[in-house]
């Protein structure tokens, strides 16, 4: 079960990366330099894809790499010991050392709530919300990071219709903005106007 879930997750992340690729339907001009934020990096699957596929990308990963404690989806695959979180952090730094040294990948070991102050408003082209999947935290991440998007930017996330994480859909719908669901699990929300900075 866990293996199938991880395989599905990788397929969806690949679909997201391909959708955002040059020539695909996207509000972003990814032929030029662009900046993205990923909330919830874990083992770095999406980060690896983005810095691998797009040499003109600056990708920021925000994750505390720490145990979550008791949350409403405790049966999900996030119950790692702290030693495993530390190992993920170390492996990312070792395996992507070149990209980190080139500042194409910037890892911020902090919570999304604390990390939001790192980024200026209207400075980012893409925000991927894939952190703690509770309704409260997902809505908070959407609202906190929405002002960081430039006009024409995009916010998207994962697990919107996953039966294990029903809070994701509640959070997205609570923000009362048009959104699109792709592959059954990915949601996409576009910032089309400059005055979209507030939710």
Long-range contacts (C-beta under 8 A, 24 or more apart in sequence): 2-77, 5-77, 6-77, 8-185, 9-45, 9-158, 10-45, 11-183, 12-158, 12-183, 12-185, 12-186, 13-45, 13-46, 13-49, 13-158, 14-49, 15-182, 15-183, 15-186, 16-46, 16-128, 16-156, 16-182, 16-186, 17-46, 17-49, 17-50, 17-53, 19-182, 20-126, 20-154, 21-53, 26-154, 27-152, 27-153, 27-154, 27-190, 27-192, 28-125, 28-126, 28-152, 28-153, 28-154, 30-54, 30-56, 30-57, 31-56, 32-56, 33-57, 33-58, 34-58, 34-125, 34-126, 35-59, 35-60, 35-123, 35-124, 35-125, 35-126, 36-60, 36-124, 36-125, 36-126, 36-127, 36-128, 37-61, 37-62, 37-119, 37-124, 37-126, 37-127, 37-128, 37-145, 37-148, 38-62, 38-128, 38-130, 39-63, 39-112, 39-127, 39-128, 39-129, 39-130, 39-131, 39-141, 39-145, 40-112, 40-128, 40-129, 40-130, 40-131, 40-132, 41-65, 41-92, 41-107, 42-88, 43-88, 43-91, 43-92, 44-88, 44-91, 44-92, 44-96, 46-128, 46-130, 47-92, 47-96, 47-105, 48-95, 48-96, 51-96, 51-99, 51-104, 51-105, 55-104, 57-104, 58-103, 58-104, 58-105, 58-106, 59-104, 59-105, 59-106, 60-106, 60-107, 60-108, 60-118, 60-119, 61-92, 61-105, 61-106, 61-107, 61-108, 62-108, 62-110, 62-111, 62-112, 62-115, 62-118, 62-131, 63-107, 63-108, 63-109, 63-131, 64-109, 64-110, 64-111, 65-89, 65-109, 68-132, 71-132, 71-134, 72-134, 72-167, 73-133, 73-134, 73-164, 73-165, 73-167, 75-164, 76-133, 76-164, 76-165, 112-137, 112-140, 112-141, 112-144, 112-145, 113-140, 113-144, 116-144, 116-145, 116-148, 119-145, 119-148, 120-148, 121-147, 121-148, 121-197, 122-147, 122-148, 122-149, 122-150, 122-151, 122-194, 122-197, 123-148, 123-150, 124-148, 124-149, 124-150, 124-153, 125-149, 125-150, 125-152, 125-153, 125-154, 126-153, 126-154, 126-155, 126-156, 127-153, 127-154, 127-155, 127-156, 128-155, 128-156, 128-157, 128-158, 129-155, 129-156, 129-157, 129-158, 130-157, 130-158, 130-159, 133-159, 133-162, 133-165, 133-167, 133-168, 134-167, 135-166, 135-167, 135-168, 135-170, 135-171, 135-174, 136-167, 136-171, 137-171, 138-167, 138-168, 138-171, 138-172, 139-170, 139-171, 139-172, 139-174, 139-175, 142-171, 142-172, 142-175, 142-189, 142-199, 143-175, 143-199, 146-175, 146-191, 146-196, 146-197, 146-198, 146-199, 147-197, 147-198, 149-191, 149-196, 149-197, 150-191, 151-191, 151-192, 151-193, 151-194, 151-196, 152-190, 152-191, 152-192, 153-190, 153-191, 154-188, 154-189, 154-190, 154-191, 155-188, 155-189, 155-190, 155-191, 156-186, 156-187, 156-188, 156-189, 157-186, 157-187, 158-185, 158-186, 159-185, 160-185, 160-186, 160-187, 161-185, 175-199
